[in-house]
């Protein structure tokens, strides 16, 4: 087994297999999110309009002329509000179930196989959904739950793969680039929401590249150069060859995990509130028409895509030049929380007469959220790269709860659809972002946890030296140096 070291020079990143994995993973997450979000947007046009009630927000009537009028929706399906809400939330019932198993399966059988099979299931379900919807809406419920079950393995699986592929000095940019695919998925879905089936068919093209060009580890990759393999192995160590076991008790007692989980939960409250309610806010408060709504709802995720990728490069640069990994993660994530929360609260005070400013503030809020891909999103890879998939599965499992609860809270807080009510929705998001900034900014951990180290990799230099005579310390250091096994955590 090899221990981490930095003695092997890094080959050009753009010509490497890990960069190929990042690119293919990027497009994979485009489809993961497009297939996940498309129903949220498409259902608006699928369902017949309910003309039984008018706009109850008299306070905003002065802006109605600016937004244009929504013409009668001649949708095909006669689904009431409860059926629509059930269809949209059913995805998360399946999604939350496979978070922890997804990380374990990736560690046990390899991320390539797990994510590949999951995407086949999601693609097929998307292709047959329109036809089965015409038979009975219960089939849509079932398919959405199935899609959630399959999609639930995506993040834990990718995290597990980066734990084996991403050297510490490149984790921010590789992971952030990969996960920005979900933002492009949002953008494509908001703008081209009518192409429900197209996403399912195009996914099979991506699957070809995934099965042919992706490998679970550097050791199993037939195309990797010796220089790249040596660099990865000397940076993060060999992938363990023994049976994959998980130290569940140590994980449950880990402060690092609970801090990261708290940040994840707080961020997801804001994320799912915006993802599910942003089009509604733009319609009810800012009075944008349906066509403008779709395009403008995509703008914040365009900004997020830019900030996530840019921050990944900046974070790795700062970490290599002047700051420790811990300081970098804490500062970046605190800036993400405070910036996003501040912009959201500010947007709540802008009325429809200045709706362009509201769009700018919302775009900046989501843009600040993009910094999280160099913060808590890669933190598990820092302190437990061997179990990154399992840890992210645990964290994402708990943090899926806001996906089910936040839209209900937003709906309960806005019965009359007024700006003042929506301001309360943004206050709640601001409270969660403040909590996340305090917890992660003050307590985040990046050093490799003792339980996350492979016992076979422990060398003389890694033995914890308890207080003893100076001569004993010098003797141990001499043995370690003689054996050439000195290794240091990042």
C-alpha positions in Angstrom: 0.0 0.0 0.0 1.2 3.6 -0.7 0.9 6.4 1.8 0.0 9.9 0.7 2.9 12.1 -0.4 3.6 15.1 -2.6 6.9 13.9 -4.1 5.4 13.1 -7.5 4.8 16.1 -9.8 1.3 16.7 -11.0 0.7 16.0 -14.8 -1.3 18.5 -16.8 -4.8 18.3 -15.4 -6.6 18.9 -18.8 -4.9 15.9 -20.3 -5.8 13.4 -17.5 -8.3 10.7 -16.8 -9.6 12.5 -13.7 -10.4 15.5 -15.9 -12.3 13.1 -18.3 -14.2 11.8 -15.3 -15.1 15.4 -14.3 -16.4 16.2 -17.8 -18.5 13.0 -18.1 -19.7 13.5 -14.5 -20.6 17.1 -15.3 -22.9 16.0 -18.1 -24.2 13.2 -16.0 -25.4 15.7 -13.4 -27.0 17.8 -16.2 -29.3 14.8 -16.8 -29.7 14.0 -13.2 -31.2 17.4 -12.5 -33.0 17.8 -15.8 -34.8 14.5 -15.2 -35.5 15.5 -11.6 -36.8 19.1 -12.1 -38.5 18.8 -15.5 -41.8 17.7 -13.9 -41.8 20.7 -11.6 -41.9 23.0 -14.6 -43.7 20.9 -17.2 -46.7 20.2 -14.9 -47.7 23.9 -15.2 -48.4 23.2 -18.9 -49.7 19.6 -18.5 -52.6 20.5 -16.2 -55.7 22.3 -17.1 -56.1 25.8 -15.7 -58.1 26.3 -12.6 -60.3 29.4 -13.3 -62.4 29.1 -10.2 -60.4 31.7 -8.3 -58.8 34.9 -9.2 -55.7 36.6 -7.9 -56.2 37.1 -4.2 -53.3 39.6 -3.9 -55.0 42.9 -4.2 -51.9 44.6 -3.0 -50.0 43.7 -6.1 -52.7 44.6 -8.6 -51.0 47.8 -9.7 -48.3 45.8 -11.4 -50.5 43.4 -13.3 -50.2 45.3 -16.4 -46.5 45.1 -16.4 -46.4 41.3 -16.3 -48.8 40.5 -19.0 -51.6 38.1 -18.6 -51.4 34.4 -18.5 -53.6 33.0 -21.3 -55.9 30.1 -20.5 -53.9 26.9 -20.0 -55.2 24.2 -22.3 -53.4 21.4 -20.5 -54.3 17.8 -21.0 -54.7 16.5 -17.5 -57.4 17.4 -15.0 -55.3 17.1 -11.8 -56.3 19.0 -8.7 -53.8 20.8 -6.4 -53.4 17.8 -4.1 -52.5 15.5 -7.0 -50.0 18.0 -8.4 -48.4 18.5 -5.0 -48.2 14.7 -4.5 -46.6 14.1 -7.8 -43.9 16.8 -7.2 -43.1 15.6 -3.7 -43.2 11.9 -4.5 -39.7 12.1 -6.0 -38.3 12.9 -2.6 -40.0 9.9 -0.9 -37.7 7.7 -3.0 -34.8 10.1 -3.1 -34.3 10.1 0.7 -34.3 6.3 0.9 -31.2 5.5 -1.2 -28.8 8.2 0.1 -27.0 6.1 2.7 -27.3 2.8 0.7 -26.0 4.7 -2.3 -22.7 5.5 -0.6 -22.3 2.0 0.7 -23.1 0.4 -2.7 -20.6 2.7 -4.4 -17.9 1.7 -1.9 -18.8 -2.0 -2.2 -19.5 -2.5 -5.9 -17.9 0.6 -7.5 -19.5 3.9 -8.5 -19.4 3.3 -12.2 -21.8 0.3 -12.0 -24.1 1.9 -9.4 -24.6 5.3 -11.1 -24.8 3.7 -14.6 -27.6 1.4 -13.6 -29.4 4.2 -11.7 -29.3 6.4 -14.8 -30.7 3.7 -17.0 -33.7 3.4 -14.6 -34.3 7.1 -14.5 -34.1 7.4 -18.3 -36.5 4.6 -19.0 -39.0 5.9 -16.4 -38.9 9.4 -18.0 -39.6 7.9 -21.5 -42.6 6.0 -20.4 -44.0 8.6 -18.0 -46.1 10.6 -20.5 -47.8 7.5 -21.9 -48.6 6.1 -18.4 -49.8 9.5 -17.2 -52.7 9.2 -19.8 -53.7 5.9 -18.2 -53.8 7.0 -14.5 -52.0 9.6 -12.4 -51.1 6.9 -9.9 -48.5 5.6 -12.4 -46.9 9.0 -12.4 -46.7 8.8 -8.6 -45.0 5.4 -8.8 -42.6 6.4 -11.6 -41.6 9.6 -9.7 -40.8 7.5 -6.6 -38.8 5.1 -8.7 -36.9 8.0 -10.2 -36.2 9.3 -6.8 -34.9 5.9 -5.6 -32.5 5.7 -8.6 -31.4 9.4 -8.5 -30.7 9.1 -4.8 -27.4 7.4 -5.4 -26.0 10.1 -7.7 -24.3 12.4 -5.2 -23.0 9.7 -2.8 -21.6 7.7 -5.7 -19.8 10.7 -7.3 -18.4 11.6 -3.9 -17.1 8.1 -3.4 -15.4 8.2 -6.8 -13.8 11.6 -6.1 -12.5 10.2 -2.8 -10.4 7.8 -4.9 -9.6 10.0 -7.9 -9.2 13.6 -6.6 -5.8 14.7 -5.1 -6.3 17.1 -2.2 -4.9 20.0 -4.2 -7.5 19.6 -6.9 -10.6 18.6 -5.0 -12.3 21.9 -5.0 -12.1 22.5 -8.8 -12.8 18.9 -9.8 -15.8 18.4 -7.6 -17.2 21.9 -8.1 -16.9 21.5 -11.9 -18.7 18.1 -11.8 -21.6 19.3 -9.6 -22.2 22.5 -11.7 -23.8 20.1 -14.2 -26.9 20.2 -12.0 -27.1 24.0 -12.5 -27.0 23.6 -16.3 -29.7 20.9 -15.8 -31.8 23.6 -14.1 -31.1 26.1 -16.8 -32.0 23.8 -19.6 -35.2 22.6 -17.8 -36.5 26.1 -17.0 -36.0 27.3 -20.6 -37.0 24.1 -22.5 -39.4 22.5 -20.0 -41.5 21.1 -22.8 -38.9 18.6 -23.8 -39.9 16.0 -21.2 -39.0 12.9 -23.1 -36.0 14.3 -24.8 -34.0 14.2 -21.6 -34.7 10.5 -21.2 -33.5 9.6 -24.7 -30.4 11.8 -24.6 -29.4 10.1 -21.3 -28.6 6.9 -23.2 -25.9 8.8 -25.2 -24.3 9.9 -21.9 -24.5 6.3 -20.6 -22.4 5.1 -23.6 -19.5 7.5 -22.6 -19.9 6.6 -18.9 -19.6 2.8 -19.4 -16.8 3.1 -22.0 -14.5 5.8 -20.5 -15.1 5.8 -16.7 -13.3 3.6 -14.2 -13.9 3.2 -10.5 -10.3 3.8 -9.4 -7.0 4.8 -11.0 -5.8 1.2 -10.6 -8.6 -0.2 -12.7 -8.4 2.4 -15.5 -6.8 1.0 -18.7 -6.0 4.3 -20.2 -4.3 6.1 -17.3 -0.7 7.0 -17.6 1.9 5.8 -15.1 2.6 9.5 -14.2 -1.0 10.3 -13.4 -1.5 7.1 -11.5 1.6 7.6 -9.4 0.6 11.2 -8.7 -2.9 10.2 -7.5 -1.6 7.3 -5.4 1.1 9.4 -3.8 -1.4 12.1 -3.1 -4.3 10.1 -1.5 -3.0 6.5 -1.3 -4.0 3.3 -2.9 -7.7 2.3 -2.9 -8.1 -0.5 -0.2 -8.3 -3.9 -1.7 -10.0 -5.6 1.2 -13.8 -5.9 1.8 -15.4 -2.5 2.3 -16.4 -2.0 5.9 -17.9 1.1 7.5 -17.1 2.3 11.1 -20.7 3.3 11.8 -20.2 4.1 15.5 -17.2 6.3 14.9 -19.1 8.1 12.1 -22.1 8.7 14.4 -19.8 10.2 17.0 -17.8 12.4 14.6 -18.1 16.1 15.1 -16.8 16.7 11.6 -19.8 14.9 10.2 -22.4 16.7 12.3 -20.9 20.1 11.4 -21.0 19.3 7.7 -24.5 17.9 8.0 -25.7 21.0 9.7 -24.3 23.2 6.9 -25.8 20.8 4.3 -29.3 21.0 5.9 -29.2 24.8 6.2 -28.1 25.2 2.6 -30.7 22.8 1.3 -33.5 24.7 3.0 -32.7 27.7 1.0 -31.9 25.7 -2.1 -35.2 23.8 -2.2 -37.2 26.9 -1.3 -35.9 28.6 -4.3 -35.9 25.6 -6.6 -39.6 24.9 -5.9 -40.9 28.4 -5.2 -38.9 30.8 -7.3 -41.2 30.6 -10.4 -44.2 31.1 -8.0 -42.6 34.2 -6.4 -41.9 35.7 -9.8 -45.5 35.1 -10.9 -47.3 36.1 -7.7 -45.2 39.1 -6.5 -43.1 40.2 -9.5 -45.9 39.4 -12.0 -43.8 38.0 -14.8 -45.7 36.1 -17.5 -45.1 32.4 -18.0 -42.6 32.7 -20.9 -40.5 35.3 -19.1 -40.8 33.4 -15.9 -39.1 30.3 -17.3 -36.1 32.3 -18.7 -35.7 34.5 -15.6 -35.9 31.5 -13.3 -32.9 30.1 -15.1 -30.8 33.3 -14.7 -29.8 32.6 -11.1 -28.5 29.2 -12.0 -26.4 30.6 -14.8 -24.8 32.9 -12.2 -24.4 29.9 -9.8 -22.7 27.9 -12.5 -20.1 30.7 -13.0 -19.4 31.3 -9.3 -19.1 27.6 -8.5 -16.5 26.8 -11.2 -14.6 30.0 -10.5 -14.6 29.5 -6.8 -13.3 26.0 -7.2 -10.2 27.3 -8.9 -9.7 30.2 -6.5 -10.1 27.9 -3.4 -7.5 25.5 -4.7 -5.2 28.4 -5.5 -5.6 30.0 -2.1 -5.2 26.7 -0.3 -1.9 26.0 -2.2 -0.5 29.5 -1.6 -1.5 31.0 1.7 -4.3 29.3 3.6 -4.8 25.9 5.2 -7.6 23.7 3.9 -9.6 24.3 7.1 -9.4 28.1 6.8 -10.3 28.0 3.1 -13.4 25.7 3.6 -14.6 27.8 6.6 -14.2 31.2 4.9 -15.7 30.1 1.6 -18.7 28.5 3.1 -19.4 31.4 5.6 -19.2 33.8 2.7 -21.6 31.6 0.7 -24.2 31.5 3.6 -24.0 35.2 4.5 -24.0 36.5 1.0 -26.9 34.3 -0.1 -29.0 35.0 3.0 -28.4 38.8 2.8 -29.4 38.9 -0.9 -32.6 36.9 -0.3 -33.7 39.1 2.6 -33.0 42.1 0.4 -35.1 40.6 -2.4 -38.1 40.4 -0.1 -38.2 44.2 0.1 -38.2 44.9 -3.6 -41.7 45.2 -5.1 -42.9 44.5 -8.6 -42.2 48.1 -9.6 -38.5 47.4 -9.3 -38.7 43.7 -10.3 -35.5 43.9 -12.3 -33.6 44.6 -9.1 -35.4 41.7 -7.4 -34.1 39.4 -10.2 -30.6 40.7 -9.7 -30.7 40.1 -6.0 -32.1 36.6 -6.5 -29.4 35.8 -9.0 -26.7 37.0 -6.6 -28.3 34.9 -3.8 -28.1 31.7 -5.9 -24.7 32.8 -7.1 -23.4 33.0 -3.6 -24.9 29.5 -3.0 -22.5 28.2 -5.7 -19.6 28.8 -3.4 -20.7 25.8 -1.3 -19.1 23.5 -3.9 -15.8 24.6 -2.5 -17.1 24.5 1.1 -19.2 21.8 2.8 -19.9 19.9 -0.4 -16.3 18.6 -0.6 -15.6 18.6 3.2 -16.3 14.9 3.6 -13.6 14.2 1.0 -11.2 16.2 3.2 -11.7 14.4 6.5 -12.8 10.9 5.4 -12.0 10.3 1.7 -12.4 6.5 2.0 -16.0 7.0 3.3 -16.9 10.1 1.4 -19.8 8.4 -0.4 -21.3 7.0 2.8 -20.9 10.3 4.6 -22.5 12.3 1.9 -25.3 9.8 1.7 -26.0 10.3 5.4 -25.8 14.1 5.1 -27.9 14.2 2.0 -30.5 11.8 3.5 -31.1 14.2 6.4 -30.8 17.2 4.2 -33.5 16.0 1.8 -36.1 16.7 4.5 -36.1 20.4 3.5 -37.1 19.3 0.0 -40.3 18.0 1.5 -40.9 20.5 4.2 -39.6 23.9 2.8 -42.2 24.1 0.0 -45.0 23.4 2.5 -43.7 26.1 4.8 -43.5 28.5 1.9 -47.1 27.7 1.0 -48.3 28.1 4.6 -46.6 31.5 4.9 -48.1 32.9 1.7 -51.8 32.2 1.8 -52.6 35.6 0.3 -49.6 35.7 -2.1 -48.5 39.1 -0.9 -45.0 40.6 -0.9 -45.0 40.8 3.0 -45.8 37.1 3.2 -43.0 36.2 0.8 -40.6 38.4 2.8 -41.3 36.0 5.8 -40.3 33.0 3.5 -37.0 34.7 2.8 -36.5 35.6 6.5 -36.7 31.8 7.3 -34.1 31.1 4.7 -31.9 33.9 6.1 -32.2 32.4 9.5 -31.0 29.0 8.3 -28.1 30.5 6.4 -27.0 32.4 9.5 -27.0 29.3 11.5 -25.0 27.4 8.9 -22.4 30.2 8.7 -21.9 30.1 12.5 -21.7 26.3 12.8 -19.6 25.6 9.8 -17.5 28.7 9.9 -16.6 28.0 13.6 -16.3 24.3 13.8 -15.6 22.7 10.4 -12.8 20.0 10.4 -10.6 19.1 7.5 -7.9 16.8 8.9 -8.4 13.2 8.2 -10.3 11.5 11.0 -8.5 8.6 12.8 -11.3 6.2 12.0 -11.1 7.2 8.3 -7.5 6.0 7.9 -6.7 2.5 6.6 -4.9 0.6 9.3 -2.7 -0.9 6.7 -1.5 2.5 5.7 -0.4 3.5 9.3 3.4 3.9 9.4 5.9 4.8 12.0 5.4 8.5 11.3 1.6 8.3 11.8 1.8 6.8 15.4 0.6 9.3 17.9 3.5 10.3 20.1 2.3 10.8 23.7 4.3 13.0 26.0 7.5 11.3 26.7 11.2 11.9 27.0 12.8 13.9 24.2 15.2 11.1 23.4 12.2 8.7 22.7 10.7 11.2 20.3 14.0 11.7 18.4 14.4 7.9 18.2 11.0 7.4 16.7 11.5 10.2 14.2 14.8 8.7 13.2 13.2 5.3 12.5 10.5 6.9 10.4 13.0 9.0 8.4 15.2 5.9 7.8 12.2 3.9 6.5 11.2 6.8 4.2 7.6 6.8 5.5 7.1 10.3 6.7 3.6 11.5 5.6 1.6 14.5 6.6 -2.1 15.2 6.5 -3.3 18.3 4.7 
